[in-house]
Amino acid sequence: MSRIPRDKSWDSTRALLSEGYAFIPERCRRYQSDLFETRLMLTKAVCMSGPEAAREFYEPGRFTRRQALPKTALWLLQDQGSVQTLDGEAHDHRKQMFMSLMSPRAIRQLADLMARHWQARIPKWGGMSEVVLHSEVQEILCRAVCEWAGVPLTEDEASRRTQEFAAMVDGAGKVGPRNWRGMALRRRSERWARSIIEGIRSGTVKIPEKAPAHVIALHRNQDGAHLDVKVAAVELINVLRPTVAVARFIVLGALAMHEHPTFASRLRTGDDEDIELFIQEIRRFYPFFPLVAGRVLQDFDWKGYRFEKGAWVLLDIYGTNRDPRTWNEPERFDPDRFRSWDGSAFNFIPQGGGDHYAGHRCAGEWITIELMKQALRLLAREMRYDVPEQDLRIDLAYMPALPESAFRIANVRAAS
Ligand code: HEM
């Protein structure tokens, strides 16, 4: 077996935290290799990048997500017993439940709900001297997804739940206080979600049978039993929390409109294809999930390297989306590049790669795309606003990323 490049330092955890998104792609470039070995949190890890690496990583049955993330991140993003921690038939059975919520009609309903909540806020924004777009959109999405899922939400609860979901996303890539805050708020969310699952099962919470919270509460495992209440609550949160996180992509979309006025004007006057190209480029260009992690289930060889059962492997999302072998001038923001994209499930992986049903690729990818389209339509066609002087830089060490100012807008009015 040939050797692969090995990172020089004894342990690279500090480098990963300080370099953030650039950690894997920088080293792959430096070593001129699609993979290298390193140590993170005192454990040997193989990092890999690029479309071929993604193809290997998403080969069905090759990797498990169990014990692949530090507990602190896992707990904020997925938690024990969730679909992501399952493999084989158990995974496919649970994933089918998630995907059954993703019909085009259901997704349209969610996007319409978001638009309704958004439009209702425009007059209020008009009376504010400045609006922090990220926090406003998080709350809009929280209200919309709870209504869509059939989860009752009082007026008081809306901002509390928004804060909880936001803190989980914000704390996932951190160590220390931000992570602890996310964990504390997660506990509160879980208690709330468990009470909803119990209420649906006992009949005290009455919601339509097709509503996602109902589907999750009454879903049966392969053995015919309902999910454990705790697991059902985790899966309900796994629909609500990441939908609120779509606010990050929407804010990055607003930033892209601000920084690329020529493309932005096409959104105002063009057709839906222009919006689609634009949002794909946002998902490719801007940082969100830096990587996905897995543990090898069965030995295999790739590029002359033996991946042994149990080995810890990190696949680079950010760098794969900017790999120059697929993307011409990857550092340039250019929605038109998607006109000639080949549609591969491995060279553009902002929400994972491979198959949505048979693998771990994000269950909410279609929701994300539809919500982004709707939000950009609203920003471009239904409102006008100014973007005051502010710090719009994105720190690549801060995961998940956001412009420093969280994108402030002023002088908001409805488009005439
Ligand atoms: C905000 C933008 C989002 C990003 C960047 C994102 C990204 C990801 C990534 C990278 C994975 C892991 C893929 C892997 O392990 O190979 C994932 C999995 C998952 N995502 Fe998302 N996601 C987003 C939104 C959503 C939404 C809106 C939902 C639900 C409505 C959702 C639900 C899930 C679930 C349930 C999984 C686990 C799938 C499985 O293990 O089979 N995500 N997502």
Residues whose N, C-alpha, C, O or C-beta is under 5 A from the ligand:
A	BS01	HEM	V83 Q84 K95 N238 V239 P242 T243 A245 V246 F288 F289 V292 P350 Q351 G352 G359 H360 R361 C362 A363 G364 I367 T368
